[in-house]
Amino acid sequence: MGWFLRHGTLLLPVVATTILVTLYKIFGVPLSVANDLLLGICWSLALMLWIEADARRRGILPCHDFGFLIGVFFPVSVVWYAFWSRGLKGVFLLLTLIGLLIVPPTTAMLAWFLTQGLR
């Protein structure tokens, strides 16, 4: 299985969110509450799907309802899965996920500063 197939479930929403938020910021349109909520749901769903796919790929799927349980206990389940599946290396996974969460607003602010400097 290729690298993109393993991580595409998580990276495609990050890229799409980054593009959308950056365009909103460049054109000076405030992000509505509904759009912000939708982007958060998109990120959460992508993360839950990636966790289940990663567990299947590693062969460590503990039960048939694993995806449902990840969704029910969502914020806590991400931390639990990181340490359960990787041990102490789970810290690096959590830092990577936090980094992916920070990419869209950081890119949008950088693009906004660049466009404001060019005007």
Residue pairs with C-beta under 8 A, 6 or more apart in sequence:
1 57
4 11
6 53
6 54
6 57
7 50
9 46
9 49
9 50
9 53
10 46
10 47
10 50
10 100
11 100
12 46
13 42
13 43
13 45
13 46
14 43
14 46
14 100
14 103
14 104
16 42
17 39
17 42
17 43
17 104
18 103
18 104
18 107
18 108
20 39
20 104
21 31
21 39
21 104
21 105
21 107
21 108
22 104
22 107
22 108
22 111
24 30
24 31
24 35
24 108
25 108
25 109
25 111
25 112
26 108
26 111
26 112
26 115
31 39
39 104
43 101
44 74
47 78
47 97
48 67
48 70
48 71
48 74
49 67
51 70
51 77
51 78
51 81
52 61
52 66
52 67
52 70
54 85
55 61
55 62
55 66
55 81
55 85
58 85
60 85
63 69
69 77
70 77
70 81
71 77
73 80
78 94
78 97
79 90
79 94
82 90
82 91
82 93
82 94
82 97
83 90
84 90
86 92
86 93
